[in-house]
């Protein structure tokens, strides 16, 4: 679990896919991604991998 929102590393794939969908509709698919750090270091790397994979799949 990541934070008190009950997120799993795979949640970041789903959220990124939704973000990309919204960006396609609203701004020609432009997305800026900034990493903030993390509090659950055991999951952080996995979450980043899922996020970047979803970004790459959208291109």
PyMOL Python script that loads the backbone (N, CA, C, O; Angstrom):
from pymol import cmd

cmd.read_pdbstr("""\
ATOM      1  N   UNK A   1       0.845  -1.188   0.000  1.00  0.00           N
ATOM      2  CA  UNK A   1       0.000   0.000   0.000  1.00  0.00           C
ATOM      3  C   UNK A   1       0.881   1.239   0.000  1.00  0.00           C
ATOM      4  O   UNK A   1       1.849   1.328   0.756  1.00  0.00           O
ATOM      5  N   UNK A   2       0.544   2.175  -0.840  1.00  0.00           N
ATOM      6  CA  UNK A   2       1.263   3.437  -0.897  1.00  0.00           C
ATOM      7  C   UNK A   2       0.363   4.511  -0.304  1.00  0.00           C
ATOM      8  O   UNK A   2      -0.760   4.708  -0.767  1.00  0.00           O
ATOM      9  N   UNK A   3       0.836   5.183   0.686  1.00  0.00           N
ATOM     10  CA  UNK A   3       0.127   6.228   1.443  1.00  0.00           C
ATOM     11  C   UNK A   3      -1.157   5.666   2.034  1.00  0.00           C
ATOM     12  O   UNK A   3      -1.315   4.450   2.143  1.00  0.00           O
ATOM     13  N   UNK A   4      -2.047   6.522   2.404  1.00  0.00           N
ATOM     14  CA  UNK A   4      -3.314   6.084   2.975  1.00  0.00           C
ATOM     15  C   UNK A   4      -4.403   6.024   1.907  1.00  0.00           C
ATOM     16  O   UNK A   4      -5.589   5.943   2.228  1.00  0.00           O
ATOM     17  N   UNK A   5      -4.003   6.062   0.650  1.00  0.00           N
ATOM     18  CA  UNK A   5      -4.967   6.011  -0.442  1.00  0.00           C
ATOM     19  C   UNK A   5      -5.096   4.598  -0.998  1.00  0.00           C
ATOM     20  O   UNK A   5      -5.822   4.392  -1.971  1.00  0.00           O
ATOM     21  N   UNK A   6      -4.428   3.639  -0.420  1.00  0.00           N
ATOM     22  CA  UNK A   6      -4.499   2.242  -0.818  1.00  0.00           C
ATOM     23  C   UNK A   6      -4.071   2.031  -2.270  1.00  0.00           C
ATOM     24  O   UNK A   6      -4.683   1.249  -2.996  1.00  0.00           O
ATOM     25  N   UNK A   7      -3.027   2.726  -2.682  1.00  0.00           N
ATOM     26  CA  UNK A   7      -2.508   2.564  -4.035  1.00  0.00           C
ATOM     27  C   UNK A   7      -1.493   1.437  -4.065  1.00  0.00           C
ATOM     28  O   UNK A   7      -0.760   1.207  -3.104  1.00  0.00           O
ATOM     29  N   UNK A   8      -1.468   0.753  -5.174  1.00  0.00           N
ATOM     30  CA  UNK A   8      -0.450  -0.253  -5.464  1.00  0.00           C
ATOM     31  C   UNK A   8       0.408   0.311  -6.591  1.00  0.00           C
ATOM     32  O   UNK A   8      -0.031   1.227  -7.285  1.00  0.00           O
ATOM     33  N   UNK A   9       1.610  -0.205  -6.794  1.00  0.00           N
ATOM     34  CA  UNK A   9       2.421   0.304  -7.904  1.00  0.00           C
ATOM     35  C   UNK A   9       1.667   0.277  -9.241  1.00  0.00           C
ATOM     36  O   UNK A   9       1.834   1.180 -10.061  1.00  0.00           O
ATOM     37  N   UNK A  10       0.849  -0.742  -9.462  1.00  0.00           N
ATOM     38  CA  UNK A  10       0.083  -0.855 -10.704  1.00  0.00           C
ATOM     39  C   UNK A  10      -0.945   0.270 -10.848  1.00  0.00           C
ATOM     40  O   UNK A  10      -1.387   0.572 -11.957  1.00  0.00           O
ATOM     41  N   UNK A  11      -1.324   0.888  -9.729  1.00  0.00           N
ATOM     42  CA  UNK A  11      -2.275   2.001  -9.767  1.00  0.00           C
ATOM     43  C   UNK A  11      -1.734   3.152 -10.600  1.00  0.00           C
ATOM     44  O   UNK A  11      -2.499   3.892 -11.218  1.00  0.00           O
ATOM     45  N   UNK A  12      -0.431   3.299 -10.614  1.00  0.00           N
ATOM     46  CA  UNK A  12       0.183   4.393 -11.352  1.00  0.00           C
ATOM     47  C   UNK A  12       0.044   4.187 -12.851  1.00  0.00           C
ATOM     48  O   UNK A  12      -0.021   5.168 -13.592  1.00  0.00           O
ATOM     49  N   UNK A  13      -0.003   2.964 -13.318  1.00  0.00           N
ATOM     50  CA  UNK A  13      -0.266   2.683 -14.732  1.00  0.00           C
ATOM     51  C   UNK A  13      -1.669   3.162 -15.076  1.00  0.00           C
ATOM     52  O   UNK A  13      -1.861   3.878 -16.059  1.00  0.00           O
ATOM     53  N   UNK A  14      -2.649   2.768 -14.272  1.00  0.00           N
ATOM     54  CA  UNK A  14      -4.032   3.152 -14.514  1.00  0.00           C
ATOM     55  C   UNK A  14      -4.188   4.673 -14.494  1.00  0.00           C
ATOM     56  O   UNK A  14      -4.822   5.240 -15.384  1.00  0.00           O
ATOM     57  N   UNK A  15      -3.619   5.334 -13.492  1.00  0.00           N
ATOM     58  CA  UNK A  15      -3.735   6.793 -13.393  1.00  0.00           C
ATOM     59  C   UNK A  15      -3.076   7.484 -14.583  1.00  0.00           C
ATOM     60  O   UNK A  15      -3.601   8.469 -15.104  1.00  0.00           O
ATOM     61  N   UNK A  16      -1.924   6.966 -15.011  1.00  0.00           N
ATOM     62  CA  UNK A  16      -1.233   7.561 -16.150  1.00  0.00           C
ATOM     63  C   UNK A  16      -2.040   7.384 -17.425  1.00  0.00           C
ATOM     64  O   UNK A  16      -2.113   8.300 -18.244  1.00  0.00           O
ATOM     65  N   UNK A  17      -2.644   6.217 -17.602  1.00  0.00           N
ATOM     66  CA  UNK A  17      -3.495   6.002 -18.774  1.00  0.00           C
ATOM     67  C   UNK A  17      -4.652   6.994 -18.807  1.00  0.00           C
ATOM     68  O   UNK A  17      -4.983   7.526 -19.867  1.00  0.00           O
ATOM     69  N   UNK A  18      -5.263   7.244 -17.663  1.00  0.00           N
ATOM     70  CA  UNK A  18      -6.358   8.218 -17.603  1.00  0.00           C
ATOM     71  C   UNK A  18      -5.833   9.626 -17.901  1.00  0.00           C
ATOM     72  O   UNK A  18      -6.490  10.400 -18.598  1.00  0.00           O
ATOM     73  N   UNK A  19      -4.660   9.954 -17.377  1.00  0.00           N
ATOM     74  CA  UNK A  19      -4.049  11.258 -17.630  1.00  0.00           C
ATOM     75  C   UNK A  19      -3.783  11.444 -19.117  1.00  0.00           C
ATOM     76  O   UNK A  19      -4.070  12.505 -19.671  1.00  0.00           O
ATOM     77  N   UNK A  20      -3.243  10.429 -19.763  1.00  0.00           N
ATOM     78  CA  UNK A  20      -2.953  10.504 -21.193  1.00  0.00           C
ATOM     79  C   UNK A  20      -4.249  10.668 -21.990  1.00  0.00           C
ATOM     80  O   UNK A  20      -4.295  11.453 -22.937  1.00  0.00           O
ATOM     81  N   UNK A  21      -5.286   9.946 -21.622  1.00  0.00           N
ATOM     82  CA  UNK A  21      -6.583  10.094 -22.298  1.00  0.00           C
ATOM     83  C   UNK A  21      -7.097  11.525 -22.193  1.00  0.00           C
ATOM     84  O   UNK A  21      -7.550  12.103 -23.182  1.00  0.00           O
ATOM     85  N   UNK A  22      -7.024  12.088 -21.005  1.00  0.00           N
ATOM     86  CA  UNK A  22      -7.481  13.468 -20.803  1.00  0.00           C
ATOM     87  C   UNK A  22      -6.619  14.440 -21.601  1.00  0.00           C
ATOM     88  O   UNK A  22      -7.135  15.394 -22.184  1.00  0.00           O
ATOM     89  N   UNK A  23      -5.324  14.206 -21.631  1.00  0.00           N
ATOM     90  CA  UNK A  23      -4.420  15.086 -22.378  1.00  0.00           C
ATOM     91  C   UNK A  23      -4.716  15.020 -23.868  1.00  0.00           C
ATOM     92  O   UNK A  23      -4.656  16.040 -24.556  1.00  0.00           O
ATOM     93  N   UNK A  24      -5.034  13.836 -24.374  1.00  0.00           N
ATOM     94  CA  UNK A  24      -5.393  13.704 -25.795  1.00  0.00           C
ATOM     95  C   UNK A  24      -6.621  14.549 -26.119  1.00  0.00           C
ATOM     96  O   UNK A  24      -6.669  15.213 -27.155  1.00  0.00           O
ATOM     97  N   UNK A  25      -7.597  14.523 -25.244  1.00  0.00           N
ATOM     98  CA  UNK A  25      -8.843  15.266 -25.469  1.00  0.00           C
ATOM     99  C   UNK A  25      -8.672  16.775 -25.285  1.00  0.00           C
ATOM    100  O   UNK A  25      -9.291  17.561 -26.002  1.00  0.00           O
ATOM    101  N   UNK A  26      -7.838  17.181 -24.332  1.00  0.00           N
ATOM    102  CA  UNK A  26      -7.790  18.584 -23.930  1.00  0.00           C
ATOM    103  C   UNK A  26      -6.634  19.385 -24.519  1.00  0.00           C
ATOM    104  O   UNK A  26      -6.769  20.592 -24.722  1.00  0.00           O
ATOM    105  N   UNK A  27      -5.509  18.746 -24.794  1.00  0.00           N
ATOM    106  CA  UNK A  27      -4.331  19.547 -25.178  1.00  0.00           C
ATOM    107  C   UNK A  27      -3.417  18.837 -26.171  1.00  0.00           C
ATOM    108  O   UNK A  27      -2.194  18.969 -26.106  1.00  0.00           O
ATOM    109  N   UNK A  28      -4.008  18.095 -27.075  1.00  0.00           N
ATOM    110  CA  UNK A  28      -3.203  17.464 -28.120  1.00  0.00           C
ATOM    111  C   UNK A  28      -2.239  16.416 -27.606  1.00  0.00           C
ATOM    112  O   UNK A  28      -1.244  16.118 -28.266  1.00  0.00           O
ATOM    113  N   UNK A  29      -2.511  15.855 -26.452  1.00  0.00           N
ATOM    114  CA  UNK A  29      -1.684  14.781 -25.912  1.00  0.00           C
ATOM    115  C   UNK A  29      -0.440  15.224 -25.174  1.00  0.00           C
ATOM    116  O   UNK A  29       0.387  14.392 -24.802  1.00  0.00           O
ATOM    117  N   UNK A  30      -0.294  16.506 -24.958  1.00  0.00           N
ATOM    118  CA  UNK A  30       0.908  16.985 -24.252  1.00  0.00           C
ATOM    119  C   UNK A  30       0.805  16.692 -22.759  1.00  0.00           C
ATOM    120  O   UNK A  30      -0.199  17.004 -22.118  1.00  0.00           O
ATOM    121  N   UNK A  31       1.850  16.093 -22.224  1.00  0.00           N
ATOM    122  CA  UNK A  31       1.905  15.759 -20.798  1.00  0.00           C
ATOM    123  C   UNK A  31       3.295  16.097 -20.280  1.00  0.00           C
ATOM    124  O   UNK A  31       4.297  15.797 -20.929  1.00  0.00           O
ATOM    125  N   UNK A  32       3.350  16.708 -19.137  1.00  0.00           N
ATOM    126  CA  UNK A  32       4.611  16.927 -18.431  1.00  0.00           C
ATOM    127  C   UNK A  32       4.575  16.046 -17.196  1.00  0.00           C
ATOM    128  O   UNK A  32       3.603  16.063 -16.440  1.00  0.00           O
ATOM    129  N   UNK A  33       5.627  15.281 -16.994  1.00  0.00           N
ATOM    130  CA  UNK A  33       5.691  14.378 -15.849  1.00  0.00           C
ATOM    131  C   UNK A  33       6.861  14.771 -14.961  1.00  0.00           C
ATOM    132  O   UNK A  33       7.990  14.910 -15.432  1.00  0.00           O
ATOM    133  N   UNK A  34       6.585  14.949 -13.676  1.00  0.00           N
ATOM    134  CA  UNK A  34       7.609  15.329 -12.715  1.00  0.00           C
ATOM    135  C   UNK A  34       7.551  14.352 -11.555  1.00  0.00           C
ATOM    136  O   UNK A  34       6.481  14.111 -10.996  1.00  0.00           O
ATOM    137  N   UNK A  35       8.681  13.797 -11.195  1.00  0.00           N
ATOM    138  CA  UNK A  35       8.725  12.889 -10.055  1.00  0.00           C
ATOM    139  C   UNK A  35       8.925  13.687  -8.782  1.00  0.00           C
ATOM    140  O   UNK A  35       9.765  14.585  -8.722  1.00  0.00           O
ATOM    141  N   UNK A  36       8.147  13.352  -7.769  1.00  0.00           N
ATOM    142  CA  UNK A  36       8.125  14.110  -6.523  1.00  0.00           C
ATOM    143  C   UNK A  36       8.979  13.452  -5.451  1.00  0.00           C
ATOM    144  O   UNK A  36       9.370  14.115  -4.491  1.00  0.00           O
ATOM    145  N   UNK A  37       9.269  12.206  -5.584  1.00  0.00           N
ATOM    146  CA  UNK A  37       9.974  11.499  -4.523  1.00  0.00           C
ATOM    147  C   UNK A  37       9.112  10.355  -4.070  1.00  0.00           C
ATOM    148  O   UNK A  37       8.462   9.707  -4.890  1.00  0.00           O
ATOM    149  N   UNK A  38       9.090  10.098  -2.813  1.00  0.00           N
ATOM    150  CA  UNK A  38       8.216   9.033  -2.350  1.00  0.00           C
ATOM    151  C   UNK A  38       8.462   8.696  -0.903  1.00  0.00           C
ATOM    152  O   UNK A  38       9.530   8.956  -0.349  1.00  0.00           O
ATOM    153  N   UNK A  39       7.478   8.130  -0.323  1.00  0.00           N
ATOM    154  CA  UNK A  39       7.552   7.790   1.081  1.00  0.00           C
ATOM    155  C   UNK A  39       7.624   6.292   1.300  1.00  0.00           C
ATOM    156  O   UNK A  39       8.073   5.837   2.352  1.00  0.00           O
ATOM    157  N   UNK A  40       7.184   5.523   0.317  1.00  0.00           N
ATOM    158  CA  UNK A  40       7.283   4.065   0.385  1.00  0.00           C
ATOM    159  C   UNK A  40       8.356   3.637  -0.606  1.00  0.00           C
ATOM    160  O   UNK A  40       8.053   3.246  -1.733  1.00  0.00           O
ATOM    161  N   UNK A  41       9.589   3.714  -0.183  1.00  0.00           N
ATOM    162  CA  UNK A  41      10.692   3.460  -1.100  1.00  0.00           C
ATOM    163  C   UNK A  41      10.661   2.052  -1.685  1.00  0.00           C
ATOM    164  O   UNK A  41      11.184   1.831  -2.777  1.00  0.00           O
ATOM    165  N   UNK A  42      10.056   1.096  -0.979  1.00  0.00           N
ATOM    166  CA  UNK A  42       9.952  -0.263  -1.511  1.00  0.00           C
ATOM    167  C   UNK A  42       9.113  -0.306  -2.781  1.00  0.00           C
ATOM    168  O   UNK A  42       9.327  -1.166  -3.635  1.00  0.00           O
ATOM    169  N   UNK A  43       8.161   0.612  -2.914  1.00  0.00           N
ATOM    170  CA  UNK A  43       7.250   0.623  -4.055  1.00  0.00           C
ATOM    171  C   UNK A  43       7.586   1.684  -5.093  1.00  0.00           C
ATOM    172  O   UNK A  43       7.101   1.612  -6.222  1.00  0.00           O
ATOM    173  N   UNK A  44       8.386   2.644  -4.743  1.00  0.00           N
ATOM    174  CA  UNK A  44       8.619   3.790  -5.614  1.00  0.00           C
ATOM    175  C   UNK A  44       9.143   3.384  -6.985  1.00  0.00           C
ATOM    176  O   UNK A  44       8.620   3.842  -8.001  1.00  0.00           O
ATOM    177  N   UNK A  45      10.149   2.548  -7.034  1.00  0.00           N
ATOM    178  CA  UNK A  45      10.714   2.119  -8.319  1.00  0.00           C
ATOM    179  C   UNK A  45       9.696   1.430  -9.189  1.00  0.00           C
ATOM    180  O   UNK A  45       9.645   1.661 -10.397  1.00  0.00           O
ATOM    181  N   UNK A  46       8.884   0.582  -8.585  1.00  0.00           N
ATOM    182  CA  UNK A  46       7.847  -0.124  -9.343  1.00  0.00           C
ATOM    183  C   UNK A  46       6.811   0.856  -9.891  1.00  0.00           C
ATOM    184  O   UNK A  46       6.367   0.724 -11.031  1.00  0.00           O
ATOM    185  N   UNK A  47       6.433   1.828  -9.082  1.00  0.00           N
ATOM    186  CA  UNK A  47       5.446   2.819  -9.518  1.00  0.00           C
ATOM    187  C   UNK A  47       5.988   3.624 -10.694  1.00  0.00           C
ATOM    188  O   UNK A  47       5.255   3.912 -11.641  1.00  0.00           O
ATOM    189  N   UNK A  48       7.257   3.987 -10.640  1.00  0.00           N
ATOM    190  CA  UNK A  48       7.878   4.742 -11.733  1.00  0.00           C
ATOM    191  C   UNK A  48       7.885   3.909 -13.007  1.00  0.00           C
ATOM    192  O   UNK A  48       7.585   4.422 -14.086  1.00  0.00           O
ATOM    193  N   UNK A  49       8.222   2.637 -12.892  1.00  0.00           N
ATOM    194  CA  UNK A  49       8.234   1.758 -14.066  1.00  0.00           C
ATOM    195  C   UNK A  49       6.849   1.701 -14.699  1.00  0.00           C
ATOM    196  O   UNK A  49       6.723   1.806 -15.919  1.00  0.00           O
ATOM    197  N   UNK A  50       5.816   1.538 -13.889  1.00  0.00           N
ATOM    198  CA  UNK A  50       4.439   1.478 -14.410  1.00  0.00           C
ATOM    199  C   UNK A  50       4.051   2.808 -15.079  1.00  0.00           C
ATOM    200  O   UNK A  50       3.424   2.815 -16.138  1.00  0.00           O
ATOM    201  N   UNK A  51       4.422   3.903 -14.464  1.00  0.00           N
ATOM    202  CA  UNK A  51       4.111   5.226 -15.020  1.00  0.00           C
ATOM    203  C   UNK A  51       4.799   5.412 -16.379  1.00  0.00           C
ATOM    204  O   UNK A  51       4.158   5.807 -17.353  1.00  0.00           O
ATOM    205  N   UNK A  52       6.083   5.129 -16.437  1.00  0.00           N
ATOM    206  CA  UNK A  52       6.824   5.328 -17.679  1.00  0.00           C
ATOM    207  C   UNK A  52       6.367   4.361 -18.771  1.00  0.00           C
ATOM    208  O   UNK A  52       6.324   4.733 -19.944  1.00  0.00           O
ATOM    209  N   UNK A  53       6.029   3.136 -18.401  1.00  0.00           N
ATOM    210  CA  UNK A  53       5.525   2.179 -19.386  1.00  0.00           C
ATOM    211  C   UNK A  53       4.212   2.666 -20.007  1.00  0.00           C
ATOM    212  O   UNK A  53       4.006   2.539 -21.213  1.00  0.00           O
ATOM    213  N   UNK A  54       3.341   3.215 -19.187  1.00  0.00           N
ATOM    214  CA  UNK A  54       2.074   3.738 -19.700  1.00  0.00           C
ATOM    215  C   UNK A  54       2.312   4.954 -20.588  1.00  0.00           C
ATOM    216  O   UNK A  54       1.633   5.120 -21.601  1.00  0.00           O
ATOM    217  N   UNK A  55       3.259   5.800 -20.224  1.00  0.00           N
ATOM    218  CA  UNK A  55       3.593   6.952 -21.061  1.00  0.00           C
ATOM    219  C   UNK A  55       4.143   6.482 -22.402  1.00  0.00           C
ATOM    220  O   UNK A  55       3.745   6.998 -23.446  1.00  0.00           O
ATOM    221  N   UNK A  56       5.039   5.524 -22.387  1.00  0.00           N
ATOM    222  CA  UNK A  56       5.642   5.009 -23.618  1.00  0.00           C
ATOM    223  C   UNK A  56       4.606   4.329 -24.507  1.00  0.00           C
ATOM    224  O   UNK A  56       4.661   4.455 -25.730  1.00  0.00           O
ATOM    225  N   UNK A  57       3.669   3.614 -23.907  1.00  0.00           N
ATOM    226  CA  UNK A  57       2.640   2.906 -24.676  1.00  0.00           C
ATOM    227  C   UNK A  57       1.702   3.879 -25.386  1.00  0.00           C
ATOM    228  O   UNK A  57       1.074   3.524 -26.384  1.00  0.00           O
ATOM    229  N   UNK A  58       1.609   5.084 -24.879  1.00  0.00           N
ATOM    230  CA  UNK A  58       0.686   6.057 -25.463  1.00  0.00           C
ATOM    231  C   UNK A  58       1.270   6.727 -26.704  1.00  0.00           C
ATOM    232  O   UNK A  58       0.557   7.433 -27.417  1.00  0.00           O
ATOM    233  N   UNK A  59       2.514   6.521 -26.960  1.00  0.00           N
ATOM    234  CA  UNK A  59       3.165   7.202 -28.101  1.00  0.00           C
ATOM    235  C   UNK A  59       3.250   6.330 -29.292  1.00  0.00           C
ATOM    236  O   UNK A  59       3.767   6.749 -30.328  1.00  0.00           O
TER     237      UNK A  59
END
""", "prot")
cmd.dss("prot")
cmd.show_as("cartoon", "prot")
cmd.util.cbc("prot")
cmd.orient("prot")
